[in-house]
Amino acid sequence: MNRLSKRLLNGASENIEKYLYDGLGRMVTAKKGASGNDDSVSQSIFSFDSLSRLTNENQAIAEGTAKSVTYTYDKGGNQVSMLYHDGAATTTYAYDSRDRGTRINLNGNVLADYTWLGGAISKREITSDTSYTIGSNTDKMKFKTEFQRDGIMRVSKLLNELTTRDQASHPNLGSWDFTYDCSPSSSPARAWAG
């Protein structure tokens, strides 16, 4: 099977990691602990649906009460939500008709928006979930990355901007231009004649 079942650093007797799998090869338990108590640091138990999609993770830290994360999917198999223990947070995901990710929300607030050009991303806008205050204004950091592409959809220019209100005078975080050579590789392939 060749699956990782145990990991420890330099023969240590603490922070030993152990992994268990089901008959389909899916990891169902991950434990971290000492040689006498293999889940004393943490334990995660994973559940899957009939299509082998992760549906639930129960994680206990320091032998405490397990907290769960539940995952749901749409009919196309796209993950549409991640619900944290006791409603602490809900992350939702939106897709377009071609199953390309278009938005990520946390508790109803937009974290990321994606714009596509064919099969390639053309713009990504990220909003921090943490607010900051400057003077009397409270805002969230917002970043935008634009990808310009050539005729065969390779990135030709990438522009990073900080789009938060107070950064209007210094929005550019960096821009990169990309050029490509015409050959499929930078050096010719050679056969080894050892």
Secondary structure, DSSP 8 states (H G I E B T S, - for coil): -----EE-STT-SSSEEEEEE-TTS-EEEEEEEETTEEEEEEEEEEEE-TT--EEEEEEEETT---EEEEEEE-TTS-EEEEEEGGGS-EEEEEE-TT--EEEEEETTEEEEEEEEETTEEEEEEEEEEEEEEETTEEEEEEEEEEEEE-TTS-EEEEEEEE-SGGGTTS-EEEEEE----SSSSSS-------
